[in-house]
Amino acid sequence: MVQTSVDSPKATRDGAVISLTRLSGQRFALNPDLMERIEATPDTVVSLVDGTKHVVIEDVDQVVALVRHFRASVVALAQHMEVQPASVGPDPGSVPAPGLRLVTRSGGE
């Protein structure tokens, strides 16, 4: 069993993926939004919506914990964003399209 800390999940710099380990020991990044199911057969098999399957050394509970942490981080980041008008609308006379900006704890940009 591989120890994967949920408190500090292995993810890429932009946080859009989780990092898993193939049976060979090779690490790879996977977008959890593309996962369809995770099975223990006894190896852990991650099936994607396009039919691709990845066999990983993390167990089902560890993969689920990584996905939960990823989704929680998305929600947490979204709570720090607010809608504001974009600087330029599609047509000068139209209402500007909404945009997003990150709101830091200090209230600045």
Backbone torsions as a table, in degrees:
resi	resn	phi	psi	omega
1	MET	NA	130.6	-179.6
2	VAL	-88.5	134.6	177.4
3	GLN	-84.9	113.3	176.6
4	THR	-120.2	116.8	-177.0
5	SER	-77.7	125.7	176.4
6	VAL	-73.7	-27.1	179.0
7	ASP	-66.6	-30.2	178.2
8	SER	-136.0	72.3	-176.9
9	PRO	-65.3	149.1	177.3
10	LYS	-78.7	116.9	-178.9
11	ALA	-144.1	162.2	177.9
12	THR	-73.4	170.8	-176.1
13	ARG	-58.6	-36.8	-178.4
14	ASP	-84.0	-6.7	175.2
15	GLY	73.1	10.3	-176.3
16	ALA	-84.4	-3.1	-177.6
17	VAL	-141.5	164.6	170.9
18	ILE	-108.7	158.0	-178.4
19	SER	-108.3	127.7	-179.9
20	LEU	-124.9	172.1	-176.0
21	THR	-125.5	124.8	174.5
22	ARG	-69.4	164.6	178.0
23	LEU	-58.6	-28.3	179.3
24	SER	-73.6	-9.5	-177.6
25	GLY	96.7	-6.8	179.8
26	GLN	-73.5	128.2	177.6
27	ARG	-82.8	146.2	174.4
28	PHE	-148.3	155.9	-178.4
29	ALA	-101.6	140.2	-177.5
30	LEU	-136.7	134.1	176.4
31	ASN	-77.5	113.3	-176.7
32	PRO	-65.9	-17.4	176.8
33	ASP	-67.6	-18.1	-178.9
34	LEU	-92.5	-2.5	-179.6
35	MET	-75.4	135.8	174.5
36	GLU	-101.3	-44.6	179.0
37	ARG	-158.1	162.1	177.3
38	ILE	-128.4	127.8	-177.8
39	GLU	-127.5	149.5	172.3
40	ALA	-106.9	116.9	-171.3
41	THR	-127.2	18.0	4.7
42	PRO	-82.1	-17.9	174.2
43	ASP	-68.6	153.1	179.8
44	THR	-82.0	124.5	179.8
45	VAL	-115.5	122.8	177.0
46	VAL	-101.6	116.6	179.1
47	SER	-100.6	132.9	179.8
48	LEU	-97.9	165.5	-177.5
49	VAL	-63.9	-22.7	179.1
50	ASP	-89.9	5.1	178.2
51	GLY	94.6	-9.4	177.3
52	THR	-65.3	140.0	178.3
53	LYS	-122.9	138.3	176.9
54	HIS	-124.0	128.1	175.5
55	VAL	-96.3	124.3	-174.4
56	VAL	-126.3	160.1	-179.5
57	ILE	-86.4	-18.6	175.3
58	GLU	-65.8	145.4	177.5
59	ASP	-83.0	170.5	-176.0
60	VAL	-56.1	-45.0	-178.7
61	ASP	-61.9	-37.4	179.2
62	GLN	-67.8	-42.0	179.2
63	VAL	-64.7	-43.8	178.2
64	VAL	-60.0	-42.9	178.9
65	ALA	-62.5	-40.2	178.0
66	LEU	-63.9	-41.8	179.4
67	VAL	-66.2	-42.3	177.8
68	ARG	-60.9	-44.0	179.5
69	HIS	-63.4	-41.8	178.2
70	PHE	-59.5	-49.3	-177.9
71	ARG	-65.0	-39.2	177.3
72	ALA	-62.7	-37.9	179.6
73	SER	-67.9	-32.7	176.6
74	VAL	-65.7	-45.6	179.3
75	VAL	-63.9	-43.6	179.9
76	ALA	-61.4	-42.3	178.6
77	LEU	-65.8	-40.1	-179.4
78	ALA	-63.5	-32.1	179.3
79	GLN	-69.2	-17.8	179.3
80	HIS	-97.5	8.7	179.9
81	MET	-110.3	151.4	175.6
82	GLU	-135.1	152.5	-179.9
83	VAL	-81.8	135.6	175.0
84	GLN	-143.0	155.9	179.4
85	PRO	-63.0	140.6	174.9
86	ALA	-69.5	156.8	-175.7
87	SER	-68.7	-30.4	-178.3
88	VAL	-135.1	125.5	176.1
89	GLY	-83.7	170.1	-179.3
90	PRO	-66.0	-27.9	179.8
91	ASP	-134.9	132.7	-176.0
92	PRO	-53.8	-29.7	-178.4
93	GLY	-91.0	-4.3	-175.9
94	SER	-91.1	169.9	175.8
95	VAL	-73.3	132.1	-178.9
96	PRO	-61.9	146.0	177.5
97	ALA	-69.7	146.2	178.5
98	PRO	-68.1	148.7	176.7
99	GLY	-128.6	173.2	178.0
100	LEU	-121.4	148.5	172.3
101	ARG	-139.4	148.7	179.5
102	LEU	-81.3	129.1	178.8
103	VAL	-103.6	115.4	179.3
104	THR	-83.4	167.3	-178.5
105	ARG	-59.1	-31.7	-178.8
106	SER	-80.3	-7.4	177.3
107	GLY	90.9	-3.5	178.9
108	GLY	-90.6	-177.2	178.9
109	GLU	-99.5	NA	NA
